[in-house]
């Protein structure tokens, strides 16, 4: 469900209702931007690489936390 819709809709349920409740007091304005023009958000919606196979190919993008061993 587009965020531009659920923030304006009075009848949302579940997780959308919870997000709407959190965002409405902030008086946030969300604007639809076509995917072709919105490359940053499009990249954020992609699956994150979690395999160690990619550390050799993309070392500049890979950082493993020394304590937890999780990718950052």
Order of alpha helices (4+ residues) and beta strands (2+ residues): alpha-alpha-alpha
